[in-house]
Amino acid sequence: MLQKQKFKINEIYVPVKKMKELDPLKVTEIAEGILEGKNILPIRVRSGDKRYVLIKGLHTLEALKALGEEEIEGFLTRAQLH
């Protein structure tokens, strides 16, 4: 079972492919919701080379960055072996 934990935002790498999905309006909506006290969904990351790699939660991550936050809650997903 995955446990929610905190990650330093500056230690999370967003793959270029994922950045192409970024919608600035959605980021603004999420940031405004955070300021209004709405709950946010935790992100998902996996371990990478001395950092974490974002799997899910791009807009939430970017919204928290825009608000000047340094940490984000999320789940660490173990890499699956094929």
C-alpha positions as CSV (number, residue, x, y, z in Angstrom):
1,M,0.0,0.0,0.0
2,L,1.3,3.4,-0.9
3,Q,1.8,6.0,1.8
4,K,1.5,9.7,1.3
5,Q,4.7,11.6,1.9
6,K,6.1,15.1,1.3
7,F,8.5,15.8,-1.5
8,K,10.7,18.9,-2.1
9,I,9.3,20.5,-5.2
10,N,12.8,21.4,-6.5
11,E,13.8,17.7,-6.4
12,I,11.0,16.7,-8.8
13,Y,11.9,16.4,-12.5
14,V,9.1,16.9,-15.1
15,P,9.8,15.0,-18.3
16,V,9.7,17.3,-21.5
17,K,7.0,15.0,-22.9
18,K,4.8,15.7,-19.9
19,M,5.4,19.5,-20.0
20,K,3.8,19.6,-23.4
21,E,0.5,18.7,-21.7
22,L,0.7,21.8,-19.5
23,D,-2.5,24.0,-19.6
24,P,-1.8,27.4,-17.9
25,L,-5.5,28.0,-17.3
26,K,-5.8,24.7,-15.4
27,V,-2.7,25.7,-13.3
28,T,-4.4,29.0,-12.4
29,E,-7.7,27.3,-11.5
30,I,-5.9,24.8,-9.2
31,A,-3.8,27.6,-7.6
32,E,-7.0,29.6,-6.9
33,G,-8.6,26.5,-5.4
34,I,-5.7,26.0,-3.1
35,L,-5.9,29.6,-1.9
36,E,-9.6,29.0,-1.2
37,G,-8.7,26.0,0.9
38,K,-9.8,23.3,-1.4
39,N,-8.1,19.9,-1.1
40,I,-5.7,19.0,-3.8
41,L,-4.9,15.5,-5.1
42,P,-1.5,14.1,-4.2
43,I,0.9,13.7,-7.1
44,R,2.7,10.5,-8.1
45,V,6.5,10.3,-8.6
46,R,9.0,7.5,-9.1
47,S,12.7,7.4,-8.1
48,G,15.0,8.7,-10.7
49,D,18.8,9.5,-10.8
50,K,19.2,11.5,-7.6
51,R,15.7,13.0,-8.0
52,Y,12.1,12.1,-8.4
53,V,10.4,11.9,-11.7
54,L,6.8,13.1,-12.0
55,I,4.3,10.5,-13.2
56,K,1.0,12.2,-12.4
57,G,0.0,15.7,-11.1
58,L,1.7,18.2,-13.4
59,H,-0.9,20.9,-12.9
60,T,-1.0,20.6,-9.2
61,L,2.8,20.7,-9.1
62,E,2.9,23.8,-11.3
63,A,0.2,25.5,-9.2
64,L,2.1,25.0,-6.0
65,K,5.3,26.3,-7.7
66,A,3.4,29.4,-8.7
67,L,2.3,29.9,-5.1
68,G,5.9,29.7,-3.9
69,E,5.5,26.4,-2.0
70,E,8.6,24.3,-1.4
71,E,6.9,20.9,-0.7
72,I,4.1,18.8,-2.1
73,E,2.3,15.7,-0.9
74,G,2.4,12.7,-3.1
75,F,3.0,9.0,-3.5
76,L,6.3,7.3,-4.4
77,T,5.5,4.6,-7.0
78,R,8.0,1.7,-7.2
79,A,9.4,1.0,-10.6
80,Q,7.8,-2.1,-12.1
81,L,10.1,-4.8,-13.5
82,H,9.3,-6.3,-16.9
